[in-house]
Amino acid sequence: MTVKEIAYKLEEMQIESEKVNSLQNTLFEAIYRGDNAPEIYEWAFIVLGNLTFALANDLDKLTKAAFDNFWKAGDLNV
């Protein structure tokens, strides 16, 4: 993965993290400040879990790609 590809992937991941944060804030407000039962938000929590799992996997791949680039470039001061 090139540095350019890593930069674009980071940008995509930043947008995804903003979505996750917004969803979490919405759920918190709805459940703890609203009058609704938490059970009606079950699918929202599933979506939140899917988003965070995907984001974690993408971060893992991106980290590995970045370190691979360091090693290929001969930069042993990582």
ABEGO torsion letter per residue (X at the ends): XBAAAAAAAAAAAAAAAAAAAAAAAAAAAAAAABABBAAAAAAAAAAAAAAAAAAAAAAAAAAAAAAAAAAAAGBAAX
